Amino acid sequence: MMIHERNDKIWENMKSDCSKCSGLCCTALYFSKMDGFPKDKVSGQPCVNLLKDYRCKIHSQLEKQNMKGCIGYDCFGAGQQVTQVIYQGQTWNDIPNQSTEIFDVFIMVFQLYQIRYYLIEAMTLISAKPLEQSIKCLIEENIKMCHDHPQSILSLDLEQYRHRANHILKQVCKLLQQSIHSENKKVPANLLGGNFKGQDMSGADLSTKLLIAANFEKSLFHGTIFLGADTRDSNFNNADLSEAVFLTQGQVNSAKGNRYTKLPYHLDYPPTWK
């Protein structure tokens, strides 16, 4: 049984395109060396490796230098939205007196894009059809907010919107598990560093679970929910994630896998997966 209905068009604008951004993730965000970034830095300070053309000086060496934080990061396309649409191509270097505003807008839009990503995937789930109109309304509201004036974006009640989206997503997860009869499927309390090689994890709810360094080689994830799961250094070599649900590019980038790992159609193989 298929979990998703394929819809390539619905995913437009949800992929990061650094060539259309102005290094916002490398500047607006706080970094910690302990989390796999080049060095500790405060928000609003450019990364030491950010070049004047907003490219990364060590991009081709991220794996070699163990920059796991950089490898795992993904903005869902928020960076190019802020740079190209909201500020019409102007960057924080062009208008330094508005740099703090630009960074704050990026952080807000990034969070909205992350929520939109989950809602868009919910739209593709066959089991979520009863909620389609509610999901669609939330997506349309999200798109409108991300095209608004900077001051309007900064004054948004993001938590109120997040609460409404989370309410729908919880219903979506419940409908999904009912459709594949996995409502009562038990998940180990501790997956951190565990060995689950070759196991059928189908239908499991791994939402917000710590999967760090767990071994899922050759495992099956049909209808498995990854909402907010921490996949850093998880081993998905030869695993089937093609029908995993709410799996993000950032989670894939943070994990280990190879070209025999099956991914959802809308996600890309990281360069580190060989």
N, C-alpha and C positions, 0 to 999 in steps of 0.2 A: 504494500500500500504506500502510495506517495504521500508525503507530508506537505510538500510545497507545490503550488502552481507556479510554473516558471513565468517570470515577467521581467524581462531585461530592462524595459523602459522605466519601470518604477524605481530602479536603482540609480538612474541618472543623477549626477551631482552629489553622490554620496561617497565618492572616492577622492582621496587626497591628491591634489596636483600641486606639488611644491613650486613648480615653475610659474604658477599664477599667484603665489603667496609672497609675503615679504618677511619670511622667517619668523612668523608670529609665535609658533610653538617654541622656537629657540630663544625667544626674547621675553614674551609675556609671562611665561611660567616659571615657577620656582623649581630648581633642580637640586638634587642631592647626589653627590658622588657615590654614596652608599647604595643608591638605587640604580646604578649603572649609567650615570651621566658623566661627562668629562670632569666636572668639578662642581662643588657647591656654588650656587648662585641665587640671588634674590630675583623675584619677579620684576620685570621691566629692564633687566640688565641682559644685553646680548650674550649668547654663549661665546666662549673664547674661540670657537671654531667656525663661527658664522662669518662668511665673507661679505664684501660690500655688495655683491650681486645677490645676496641672500641664499647662496648655496653653502653646503657644509664642506669644510676643508678636509674632513676625514671620513666623508660618506662611504667611500670604497673600503675603508679600513675599520668600520664599526664592529664587525664580528671579530676581527683580529685583535682589536683593542678592548674587547669585552664590554662594549657600550650597550648593555642590554636595555637600559631605559630608552635610549634613542631608537634602537631596533624595534622595540615593542610599541612605540607611540604611534597613534593614528588619530587625525582630527576629524574624520568622516567627511572632509570637504569644507569644514568651517573656515579654514584659512583663506581659501580663494574667494569665498563668499564675502568675508569682511574686506579683503583687499580690493577685489575687482568690482563688487556690487555696492556694498555699503559706503565705501570710501572712494569708489570710482577710480581705482588705480593709484590713488595717493597712499604713500606709506608713512610709517612713523618717523622716517628720516626726512620725508618731504615736509611734514607739518609737525615738527618736534614739540610744539606747544600743545598738540593734541595727542601726544604719544600715550599718555596714561589712559586717556579715554579710549583710544584704539585698542589697547591691551585689555581693558575691562570689557569692551564690547566683544572682543574675540573670546574671552572666557565665557561670557554669557551665550554667545552663538554656538560655541563648541558644545556646551551642555544641551542646548536645544537640538543640535544636530545629532547628538548621541541618542536623545529620546526619540527623535524622528526615525533614526535607523531602526530601532526596535519596533516602532509602529509600522514602518514600511514592511518589515519582515512579517509582522502580524497579518498584514493585508494579503500576504501570499500563502498563508496557512489555510488549508482546506477546512480544517475543523473550526476556524475562527469566523466563518462566513456569517453566523448570526450577529456578530459584532461589527460587521464591515462598515456600516454607516457611522457608528460612533468612532471607529478608528480613523475613517476618512476625514471626519470633522476635526479631529485632533491634529491630523497631518496638515490640513489646510490652514488651521490656526497657527501651527508652527511655522509654515512657510511664510505666512503674512508677517509674523513677528520678526523673522530673519531678514525681511526686506524693509523694515521700518527705519525711522530716523534714529541715529545713535542714542539720543537722550530718551527716546521712547523705549528702546531696547534695555537701557540701563535701569529704567523705572519699572520694568516688568515684574510681576509677582511670579517668579520662576518656580518657587516651591508649590504654589497653588496649582500651576499647570502640571508640574511633575507628579503631584499627588493624583490628579485626574488621570494622567497617562498610566501611572503605576496601577491604579484601580482597574483599568481596562486590561493591562498586560497580565495581571493576576488572573483575571477571568479567561484570558486567552490561554494561559498555561493550564488552567483547569480543564478547559474544553479539549485541549490537545491531549492531555493525559487520559481523559475519558475516552477519546476516540481510539486510542491505542491500548486501552485497558491497563493503564499503568499507574492509576491513582495511588495505589498502596505499595508500589515498588519501593523496597527499602534501599537506602544508600548508606554505605559505611559512614559512621560518624567522623572518622578521620581518614581522609584520602591523601594527606600530605606525605609525599615520598613513598606511597604504597605501590605494590606490584599488582596490577590488574591486567596483565598481559593476556590477550586473547579473549577477554571477557565480553559478554553482551551487556553493554550499558544502556541499551535502548529503553527509552521512556523514563530514564532516571532524571530527577530534578537536581541539577548541580548548581542551581542559582546561589551565587555568593560563596560557593565552596572553595576552599584552598586546595588546589590541585597541584601545587608547586612540586616539581621533580617527581611526580607520579608516573608510573610506567603503564601506558595504554597501548603499547605496541600490538598491532593486529586486532584491536578491539572494535566493536561495532557501536555506533551512536545514532541509531535510528529514532528520531524524535526526542533525543536527549536535550534538555534545557541547560544552556550555558550562561544564562543571564547574570552578568557580574562575576562570573567565576574567575579565579586567579590561576591562569595557566602557565605561569612562568616556569620554563624548563620542563614542562610536561612532555613526555615522549609519545608522539602520535605516529611513529614510523609504521607505515603499512596499515594504518587504521582507516576505518570508513566513517568520515565525518560529513558525508555528502548530504545527509538529511538531519544534521544537527540543527538545533533551533537557538536563535539569538547568540550565535557565535560571531564575533567581530574580527575584523582584520587585525586589530591590535592584539587580541588574544592569540590569534594564529601566529603573528609575528613574534610573540613572546615565548611560544612553545617550540618544541623540536619536532621535525617531521622530515619526510622525503618526498620524492616525486611519485611514489607509490601510495602516498596518503591521499585519500579522496576527500576533496573539499566541497562545500556548497558552491553552486555555480557562480555566485556573485562575489566570491572571494578569490584573491590571487595567491599564488605560491610565493612565499618570501624568498629572496635571493639566497638565504642561508639554508633553504631546504634543497638538498642536492640528491 
